[in-house]
Amino acid sequence: MRKMISLLLALVVLAACFAACSSDDSESKEEPVSTEQSAVSTEESSEPVSEEDPAQKILDNPDIYKGDDYSGRTFKILTSYSATTMPSEFVYNVEVAEETMPDTVNQAIKRRNDNVYDLLGVTIVDEYYYASDRYGGMAPMKVRQIISDADNSYSMFSLCLYDCGTLALEGDIWNLKELENINTENPWWDQYFNESVTIANQLFFTTGDMGIFAKGCTPCVYYNTRLIEDLGLEDPIKLAERGEWTIDKAIEYSKAMPHEDLPPTEQYKHTFGWSGQYDDVYAMMFGSGTRVLSRDAEGYLTLTLESETAVNAINKIVEFMADSSYMCANDLFVLSNNPGQFLNQAFIEGRCLFISGGINGTIALHMDDVVGVLPVPKVSVDQDRYYSLVNTWVANGYFIAANLGKEDAEFAAAVMDAMGYYSWIKYPDSVAFNFYEKMIKAQRTAREDYEAMLDLIFEARGCELGSIFQIGKRTANITANDMFIQLLNSKGAQQFTSLYDRYKNAFETDTENLNEYFKANLE
């Protein structure tokens, strides 16, 4: 699995997320002026904002630090991915290819940093750290060494979300809620993400408009519109608009595509309904509203995999992924270290109805048929909204290391918030605006309803705390995600409830230990 993921991530980051994006290896209410809700309103963003628009009030007087205390200082970022080289999402890239970093986005990054300099007198630099193991090794060791050396030259870190969770539990990260110079409720921070990873009012890492890489890997589902018509099926976008795009509908449509019950190493050569991989189980679970860990009334963690909704969702997902109409790339590793290529080709050739992937995926799909895009399906029509998983393996979080004293941490917080503001989708010609503009225009789809689907996809992007903190690993060296893979590999031979009972004590112990840590952190 990791071989495939490493290759996919390299493609993603080397193309600045303007290439096909895939998933993670062991998963990977109305908000005021939400970045996600307005993510794709490019026409609205390119026109003057009306005085009645809440965004105009923010533009007139943004809630960011505006003092001159930091003039002449340098804001140094350490960014880590598993690609040997890649462009920066934080500083201007010199002599970078258009297909790697579109010039409109690159220029917007430069303008953003110039604006920060004009406001605060601060110069932004980004140091890249190559970590071949992606997470759990080189990158967190680098941060620990920086902290051990009392090296205060780094103001912000951008690391894999897994590492963010690990370092938070080691006490190596500032709680952003404790800092006065950053307002994490500002609309340029991903509000649903922040909500999903906040524990007892403690927020150790965040994502938002100041970065672009994680946005391109937001999960979605592509489909071949010609095949939908040929099969006489209702356009699934209409289902999504009515809130009726569900796992049951995905199964029904996938089975409608002619397919045979052949071994995977033969089936991929023929026609079938859905192309995916193991990461679909994580994306669909999150999309169904199912969470390994949720928060109780006090904001602390509680296991929620035994709820009726969770069990129903997991059983539906496993049923779907075990069906002969579903092709899993992981079953093709016997043929290649990059089995996704076979399923991509099947979709391009019109032999597959659906393919799951990242929101920028159609850029890599050079095909004649028109492609439609959908959010990850709900578990039922009663579900209040569509949810999109921020991939724990692919995506980075931004944090401030705890070795910085309060004064230096406030400096870092002030610059982060200013960078976020000047990157905001509503700020004229911003990083986020140009990212979405380029993303929309570059897509190989002529659908007028494409932007409406993007609104649904980006409305509620969050992360699974059970993945970030790898529940079960500390007690039994097996995570909840490992359990789900066991379930998939059993091809229906194992039942979720019995498998969960086997590991429940380990999950409960890890959850209790996490809560003890976060409670002690507040004392």
C-alpha positions as CSV (number, residue, x, y, z in Angstrom):
1,M,0.0,0.0,0.0
2,R,2.7,2.5,1.0
3,K,4.5,1.9,-2.3
4,M,1.5,3.1,-4.2
5,I,0.8,6.0,-1.8
6,S,4.4,7.2,-1.9
7,L,4.3,7.4,-5.7
8,L,0.9,9.1,-5.6
9,L,2.0,11.7,-3.1
10,A,5.2,12.4,-5.0
11,L,3.0,13.1,-8.1
12,V,0.8,15.3,-6.0
13,V,3.4,17.5,-4.3
14,L,5.6,17.7,-7.4
15,A,2.7,19.0,-9.3
16,A,1.7,21.3,-6.5
17,C,-1.5,19.4,-6.1
18,F,-2.5,20.1,-9.7
19,A,-2.2,16.4,-10.6
20,A,-4.1,13.4,-9.6
21,C,-4.3,13.1,-5.8
22,S,-4.9,9.9,-3.8
23,S,-5.1,8.8,-0.3
24,D,-3.5,7.9,3.0
25,D,-1.8,4.7,3.9
26,S,-3.5,3.8,7.2
27,E,-6.6,5.8,7.0
28,S,-4.9,9.0,5.3
29,K,-23.9,24.0,11.0
30,E,-23.4,27.2,9.3
31,E,-20.1,28.9,9.7
32,P,-19.7,32.7,9.3
33,V,-18.1,33.6,6.0
34,S,-16.6,30.1,5.9
35,T,-13.6,29.5,3.6
36,E,-15.1,26.1,2.6
37,Q,-18.6,27.4,1.9
38,S,-17.3,30.1,-0.5
39,A,-14.5,28.0,-1.8
40,V,-15.5,28.0,-5.4
41,S,-17.5,31.2,-5.9
42,T,-15.0,32.6,-8.3
43,E,-17.3,35.0,-10.0
44,E,-18.4,36.4,-6.7
45,S,-14.8,36.7,-5.5
46,S,-13.6,38.6,-8.6
47,E,-16.3,41.3,-8.3
48,P,-16.4,44.0,-5.6
49,V,-17.9,42.8,-2.4
50,S,-21.1,44.6,-1.4
51,E,-21.2,46.6,1.8
52,E,-23.9,44.3,3.2
53,D,-21.6,41.3,2.7
54,P,-20.0,40.1,6.0
55,A,-16.8,39.6,4.1
56,Q,-16.6,43.4,3.4
57,K,-16.6,44.1,7.1
58,I,-13.7,41.8,7.5
59,L,-11.9,43.3,4.5
60,D,-12.4,46.8,6.0
61,N,-11.0,45.9,9.4
62,P,-9.5,42.4,9.5
63,D,-9.0,40.8,12.9
64,I,-5.2,40.5,12.6
65,Y,-2.2,42.0,14.3
66,K,-1.3,45.3,12.8
67,G,1.5,46.6,15.0
68,D,5.1,47.4,14.0
69,D,6.9,45.4,16.8
70,Y,8.1,42.7,14.4
71,S,9.6,44.9,11.7
72,G,12.9,43.5,10.4
73,R,12.3,40.0,11.6
74,T,12.2,36.8,9.6
75,F,9.4,34.2,9.7
76,K,11.0,30.9,9.0
77,I,8.9,27.8,8.1
78,L,10.1,24.2,8.0
79,T,8.0,22.1,5.5
80,S,8.4,18.4,5.1
81,Y,7.1,15.9,2.6
82,S,8.4,12.6,1.2
83,A,9.1,14.0,-2.3
84,T,12.8,14.7,-2.9
85,T,12.0,18.1,-4.2
86,M,8.8,20.1,-4.6
87,P,7.6,23.7,-4.9
88,S,6.7,25.8,-1.9
89,E,3.2,26.8,-1.0
90,F,4.6,29.5,1.3
91,V,7.2,31.5,-0.8
92,Y,7.5,32.4,-4.4
93,N,9.0,29.7,-6.6
94,V,11.7,30.8,-9.0
95,E,11.8,29.1,-12.4
96,V,9.1,26.6,-11.7
97,A,7.2,24.9,-14.5
98,E,3.6,25.9,-15.2
99,E,2.4,22.3,-14.8
100,T,4.1,22.1,-11.4
101,M,3.0,25.5,-10.0
102,P,0.6,27.6,-12.1
103,D,2.0,31.1,-12.5
104,T,-1.3,32.7,-11.3
105,V,-0.9,30.8,-7.9
106,N,2.9,31.5,-7.7
107,Q,2.4,35.2,-8.3
108,A,-0.4,35.2,-5.7
109,I,2.0,33.7,-3.2
110,K,4.5,36.5,-3.9
111,R,1.8,39.2,-3.5
112,R,0.7,37.6,-0.3
113,N,4.2,37.7,1.2
114,D,4.7,41.3,-0.1
115,N,1.5,42.3,1.7
116,V,2.7,40.7,4.9
117,Y,6.0,42.6,4.6
118,D,4.2,45.9,4.0
119,L,2.0,45.2,7.1
120,L,4.4,43.8,9.6
121,G,7.9,44.3,8.1
122,V,8.5,40.6,8.2
123,T,10.3,38.5,5.6
124,I,8.9,34.9,5.0
125,V,11.2,32.1,4.1
126,D,10.5,28.4,3.7
127,E,13.0,25.6,4.3
128,Y,12.2,22.2,2.8
129,Y,13.1,19.0,4.7
130,Y,12.9,15.8,2.7
131,A,11.6,12.9,4.8
132,S,11.5,9.7,2.8
133,D,9.4,7.9,5.4
134,R,6.7,10.6,5.3
135,Y,5.7,10.4,9.0
136,G,6.7,8.8,12.3
137,G,10.5,9.1,11.8
138,M,12.7,11.7,10.1
139,A,10.4,14.7,10.3
140,P,9.4,14.5,14.0
141,M,13.0,13.7,14.9
142,K,14.1,16.9,13.1
143,V,11.5,18.9,15.1
144,R,12.6,17.3,18.4
145,Q,16.2,18.1,17.6
146,I,15.4,21.7,16.9
147,I,13.5,21.9,20.3
148,S,16.4,20.1,22.1
149,D,18.9,22.5,20.6
150,A,16.8,25.5,21.7
151,D,16.8,26.7,18.1
152,N,14.3,29.5,18.0
153,S,14.9,30.4,14.3
154,Y,11.8,28.3,13.1
155,S,8.5,30.1,13.6
156,M,6.2,27.6,12.0
157,F,6.2,23.9,10.9
158,S,4.3,22.2,8.2
159,L,4.3,18.4,8.8
160,C,2.2,15.4,8.1
161,L,-1.0,15.3,10.3
162,Y,0.2,12.0,11.9
163,D,3.3,13.8,13.1
164,C,1.2,16.8,14.3
165,G,-0.7,14.4,16.6
166,T,2.4,12.7,17.8
167,L,4.2,15.9,18.7
168,A,1.1,17.4,20.3
169,L,1.0,14.4,22.7
170,E,4.7,14.9,23.5
171,G,4.0,18.5,24.6
172,D,6.0,19.9,21.7
173,I,3.4,22.2,20.2
174,W,1.7,25.4,21.3
175,N,-2.1,25.4,21.9
176,L,-3.1,28.0,19.3
177,K,-6.1,28.9,21.5
178,E,-3.6,30.3,24.1
179,L,-2.1,32.8,21.7
180,E,-3.6,36.3,21.4
181,N,-2.2,37.2,18.0
182,I,-4.1,34.5,16.0
183,N,-7.8,34.1,15.8
184,T,-8.4,30.6,14.6
185,E,-12.1,31.5,14.1
186,N,-11.1,33.8,11.3
187,P,-12.6,32.6,8.0
188,W,-9.3,32.0,6.3
189,W,-8.7,29.0,8.6
190,D,-10.6,25.8,7.8
191,Q,-13.3,26.0,10.4
192,Y,-14.7,22.5,10.1
193,F,-11.2,21.1,10.3
194,N,-10.4,23.1,13.4
195,E,-13.6,22.0,15.0
196,S,-12.9,18.3,14.1
197,V,-9.4,18.4,15.8
198,T,-10.1,20.6,18.8
199,I,-10.1,18.7,22.1
200,A,-11.3,20.5,25.3
201,N,-10.6,23.9,23.6
202,Q,-7.1,22.8,22.7
203,L,-6.1,23.3,19.1
204,F,-2.5,22.4,18.3
205,F,-2.4,22.5,14.5
206,T,-4.6,23.9,11.7
207,T,-5.0,24.2,8.0
208,G,-6.4,27.0,5.9
209,D,-6.1,29.3,2.9
210,M,-2.4,30.1,3.4
211,G,-1.6,26.6,2.0
212,I,-2.9,24.9,-1.2
213,F,-1.5,21.3,-1.2
214,A,-4.0,19.7,1.2
215,K,-7.0,21.3,-0.6
216,G,-6.2,19.4,-3.9
217,C,-6.4,16.1,-2.1
218,T,-9.9,16.5,-0.8
219,P,-11.7,13.2,-1.7
220,C,-14.4,13.1,-4.3
221,V,-15.9,10.7,-6.8
222,Y,-15.7,11.1,-10.6
223,Y,-18.1,9.5,-13.0
224,N,-18.5,9.0,-16.8
225,T,-21.6,11.0,-17.9
226,R,-21.9,9.1,-21.1
227,L,-22.0,5.7,-19.4
228,I,-24.7,7.1,-17.0
229,E,-26.8,8.0,-20.0
230,D,-26.1,4.6,-21.8
231,L,-27.3,2.8,-18.7
232,G,-30.5,4.8,-18.4
233,L,-29.6,6.0,-14.9
234,E,-30.5,9.4,-13.4
235,D,-27.6,11.8,-13.3
236,P,-26.1,11.3,-9.9
237,I,-25.4,15.0,-9.6
238,K,-29.2,15.5,-9.4
239,L,-29.2,13.0,-6.5
240,A,-26.4,14.9,-4.8
241,E,-28.3,18.2,-5.2
242,R,-31.4,16.6,-3.5
243,G,-29.2,15.1,-0.7
244,E,-29.9,11.6,-2.1
245,W,-26.4,10.5,-3.2
246,T,-25.9,7.7,-0.7
247,I,-23.8,4.5,-0.3
248,D,-26.8,2.5,-1.3
249,K,-27.1,4.5,-4.5
250,A,-23.4,4.1,-5.2
251,I,-23.8,0.3,-4.8
252,E,-26.9,0.3,-7.1
253,Y,-25.2,2.4,-9.8
254,S,-22.0,0.4,-9.6
255,K,-23.8,-2.9,-10.0
256,A,-25.7,-1.5,-13.0
257,M,-22.4,-1.4,-14.9
258,P,-21.9,-4.8,-16.7
259,H,-19.3,-6.8,-14.9
260,E,-18.2,-10.4,-14.2
261,D,-17.2,-12.1,-11.0
262,L,-13.6,-12.7,-12.0
263,P,-10.4,-12.6,-10.0
264,P,-9.1,-9.0,-9.6
265,T,-6.1,-9.7,-11.8
266,E,-8.5,-10.5,-14.7
267,Q,-11.5,-8.2,-13.8
268,Y,-9.6,-5.0,-14.3
269,K,-9.2,-5.8,-18.0
270,H,-13.0,-5.8,-18.5
271,T,-15.8,-3.5,-17.4
272,F,-16.8,-2.8,-13.9
273,G,-18.6,-0.2,-11.7
274,W,-16.1,1.5,-9.4
275,S,-12.3,2.0,-9.2
276,G,-10.9,2.6,-5.7
277,Q,-8.5,1.5,-3.1
278,Y,-8.4,0.8,0.7
279,D,-8.6,4.5,1.4
280,D,-12.2,4.5,0.2
281,V,-13.2,2.9,3.5
282,Y,-11.8,5.9,5.5
283,A,-13.2,8.5,3.1
284,M,-16.7,6.8,3.1
285,M,-16.7,6.3,6.8
286,F,-16.0,10.0,7.4
287,G,-18.4,10.9,4.6
288,S,-21.1,8.9,6.4
289,G,-20.6,10.9,9.6
290,T,-19.0,7.9,11.3
291,R,-16.1,8.7,13.6
292,V,-13.7,6.5,15.5
293,L,-13.4,9.3,18.1
294,S,-16.0,12.0,18.9
295,R,-16.2,14.6,21.6
296,D,-18.4,14.5,24.7
297,A,-20.1,17.5,26.2
298,E,-16.9,18.7,27.8
299,G,-14.9,18.3,24.6
300,Y,-13.0,15.1,25.5
301,L,-12.7,12.0,23.4
302,T,-15.1,9.1,23.3
303,L,-15.2,6.0,21.2
304,T,-18.3,6.0,18.9
305,L,-17.8,3.0,16.6
306,E,-20.5,0.9,18.4
307,S,-23.4,3.3,17.5
308,E,-26.1,1.9,15.2
309,T,-25.2,4.5,12.6
310,A,-21.5,3.6,12.6
311,V,-22.1,-0.2,12.4
312,N,-24.6,0.3,9.6
313,A,-22.2,2.5,7.7
314,I,-19.3,0.2,8.1
315,N,-21.3,-2.9,7.0
316,K,-22.5,-1.0,3.9
317,I,-19.0,0.1,3.0
318,V,-17.6,-3.4,3.4
319,E,-20.4,-4.9,1.4
320,F,-19.8,-2.4,-1.4
321,M,-16.0,-2.9,-1.5
322,A,-16.4,-6.7,-1.4
323,D,-18.8,-6.7,-4.4
324,S,-17.5,-7.8,-7.8
325,S,-18.5,-4.5,-9.3
326,Y,-15.9,-2.8,-7.2
327,M,-12.2,-2.9,-8.2
328,C,-9.6,-2.3,-5.5
329,A,-6.2,-1.2,-6.6
330,N,-4.6,-2.9,-3.6
331,D,-5.6,-6.3,-5.1
332,L,-3.4,-5.6,-8.0
333,F,0.0,-5.1,-6.3
334,V,0.9,-8.6,-7.6
335,L,1.0,-7.0,-11.0
336,S,2.7,-3.6,-10.3
337,N,4.0,-1.3,-7.6
338,N,1.7,1.3,-9.1
339,P,-1.6,-0.6,-9.6
340,G,-3.7,2.6,-9.7
341,Q,-2.5,3.0,-13.3
342,F,-4.7,0.1,-14.4
343,L,-7.8,1.5,-12.9
344,N,-7.1,5.0,-14.1
345,Q,-6.8,3.5,-17.6
346,A,-10.0,1.6,-17.3
347,F,-11.8,4.9,-16.4
348,I,-10.2,6.8,-19.2
349,E,-11.2,4.1,-21.7
350,G,-14.8,4.1,-20.6
351,R,-14.8,0.7,-19.0
352,C,-15.5,1.9,-15.5
353,L,-18.4,4.1,-14.3
354,F,-16.9,5.7,-11.1
355,I,-13.4,6.4,-9.8
356,S,-12.6,7.8,-6.4
357,G,-9.7,10.2,-5.9
358,G,-8.7,13.8,-5.1
359,I,-10.5,16.9,-6.3
360,N,-7.8,17.7,-8.9
361,G,-7.9,14.2,-10.4
362,T,-9.6,15.1,-13.7
363,I,-6.6,17.1,-14.7
364,A,-4.8,13.8,-15.2
365,L,-7.7,12.1,-17.0
366,H,-7.1,12.8,-20.7
367,M,-10.3,11.3,-22.0
368,D,-13.0,12.2,-24.5
369,D,-16.0,11.6,-22.3
370,V,-17.3,14.3,-20.1
371,V,-16.5,13.7,-16.4
372,G,-18.9,14.6,-13.6
373,V,-17.8,15.1,-10.0
374,L,-19.6,14.1,-6.8
375,P,-19.0,14.3,-3.0
376,V,-18.2,11.1,-1.1
377,P,-21.7,9.6,-0.6
378,K,-23.8,9.9,2.6
379,V,-24.9,6.8,4.5
380,S,-28.6,7.8,4.2
381,V,-30.8,10.6,3.0
382,D,-31.4,11.6,6.6
383,Q,-27.7,12.7,7.0
384,D,-27.6,16.4,7.4
385,R,-24.7,17.1,5.0
386,Y,-21.8,15.7,3.0
387,Y,-18.5,15.3,4.7
388,S,-15.0,15.2,3.2
389,L,-12.0,13.7,4.9
390,V,-8.7,15.7,5.1
391,N,-6.3,12.9,4.3
392,T,-4.1,12.2,7.4
393,W,-1.2,10.8,5.4
394,V,-1.2,13.3,2.5
395,A,-2.1,16.5,4.2
396,N,0.1,18.6,6.5
397,G,-0.9,20.7,9.5
398,Y,0.6,24.0,10.6
399,F,1.9,24.4,14.1
400,I,4.2,26.4,16.4
401,A,6.8,24.5,18.3
402,A,6.6,24.7,22.1
403,N,10.3,25.6,22.5
404,L,9.4,29.2,21.5
405,G,8.7,31.5,24.4
406,K,5.5,33.4,24.6
407,E,6.8,36.4,22.8
408,D,8.2,34.5,19.9
409,A,5.1,32.3,19.7
410,E,3.0,35.5,19.5
411,F,5.2,36.7,16.7
412,A,4.6,33.4,14.8
413,A,0.9,33.6,15.5
414,A,0.7,37.2,14.2
415,V,2.4,36.3,10.9
416,M,0.4,33.1,10.4
417,D,-2.9,35.1,10.8
418,A,-1.7,37.8,8.4
419,M,-0.6,35.2,5.8
420,G,-4.1,33.6,6.2
421,Y,-5.8,36.9,5.7
422,Y,-3.9,37.9,2.5
423,S,-4.5,34.3,1.2
424,W,-8.2,34.4,1.9
425,I,-10.7,33.5,-0.9
426,K,-12.4,36.9,-0.4
427,Y,-9.2,38.9,-0.5
428,P,-8.6,40.3,-4.0
429,D,-6.6,38.1,-6.3
430,S,-5.5,36.0,-3.4
431,V,-3.8,32.6,-3.2
432,A,-7.0,30.8,-2.4
433,F,-8.9,32.6,-5.2
434,N,-6.3,31.8,-7.8
435,F,-6.0,28.2,-6.6
436,Y,-9.7,27.6,-7.0
437,E,-9.9,29.6,-10.2
438,K,-7.1,27.6,-11.7
439,M,-8.5,24.4,-10.4
440,I,-11.9,25.0,-11.9
441,K,-10.7,26.2,-15.2
442,A,-8.2,23.4,-15.6
443,Q,-10.7,20.6,-14.9
444,R,-11.6,18.4,-17.9
445,T,-15.3,18.8,-17.4
446,A,-17.8,21.0,-19.2
447,R,-20.5,20.6,-16.6
448,E,-22.2,23.8,-15.5
449,D,-23.1,22.2,-12.2
450,Y,-19.5,21.5,-11.3
451,E,-19.1,24.4,-9.0
452,A,-22.2,23.5,-7.1
453,M,-20.7,20.1,-6.4
454,L,-17.4,21.7,-5.3
455,D,-19.4,23.7,-2.7
456,L,-20.8,20.4,-1.3
457,I,-17.4,18.8,-1.3
458,F,-15.6,21.7,0.4
459,E,-18.4,22.5,2.8
460,A,-17.3,20.2,5.6
461,R,-13.7,19.1,5.4
462,G,-12.4,17.6,8.6
463,C,-10.1,15.0,10.0
464,E,-10.5,11.8,12.0
465,L,-8.9,12.1,15.4
466,G,-8.7,8.3,15.7
467,S,-6.4,8.3,12.7
468,I,-4.3,11.3,13.8
469,F,-3.7,9.8,17.3
470,Q,-3.5,6.2,15.9
471,I,-5.9,4.8,18.5
472,G,-4.9,1.3,19.6
473,K,-1.3,1.5,18.5
474,R,0.1,2.4,21.9
475,T,-1.7,-0.4,23.8
476,A,-1.9,-3.2,21.2
477,N,0.2,-2.0,18.2
478,I,-2.9,-2.1,16.0
479,T,-4.9,0.9,15.0
480,A,-8.6,1.2,14.2
481,N,-7.5,1.7,10.6
482,D,-5.6,-1.6,10.7
483,M,-8.8,-3.2,11.9
484,F,-10.7,-1.9,9.0
485,I,-8.2,-3.3,6.5
486,Q,-8.5,-6.7,8.2
487,L,-12.2,-6.5,7.7
488,L,-11.8,-5.6,4.0
489,N,-9.3,-8.4,3.4
490,S,-11.6,-11.0,5.0
491,K,-14.0,-10.4,2.0
492,G,-17.0,-10.9,4.3
493,A,-15.6,-13.7,6.3
494,Q,-15.3,-11.5,9.4
495,Q,-18.0,-9.4,11.0
496,F,-17.2,-5.9,12.2
497,T,-18.8,-6.3,15.6
498,S,-16.8,-9.4,16.5
499,L,-13.6,-7.9,15.2
500,Y,-14.2,-4.7,17.1
501,D,-14.8,-6.6,20.3
502,R,-11.3,-8.1,19.9
503,Y,-9.6,-4.7,19.9
504,K,-12.1,-2.7,22.0
505,N,-10.1,-2.8,25.2
506,A,-7.0,-1.4,23.5
507,F,-9.0,1.4,21.8
508,E,-10.6,2.3,25.1
509,T,-7.3,2.3,27.0
510,D,-5.6,4.6,24.4
511,T,-8.7,6.9,24.5
512,E,-8.6,7.1,28.3
513,N,-4.8,7.9,28.2
514,L,-5.4,10.6,25.6
515,N,-8.1,12.2,27.7
516,E,-5.8,12.1,30.8
517,Y,-3.1,13.9,28.8
518,F,-5.4,16.7,27.6
519,K,-6.9,17.1,31.1
520,A,-3.5,17.4,32.6
521,N,-2.5,19.9,29.9
522,L,-5.2,22.3,31.2
523,E,-4.0,22.1,34.9
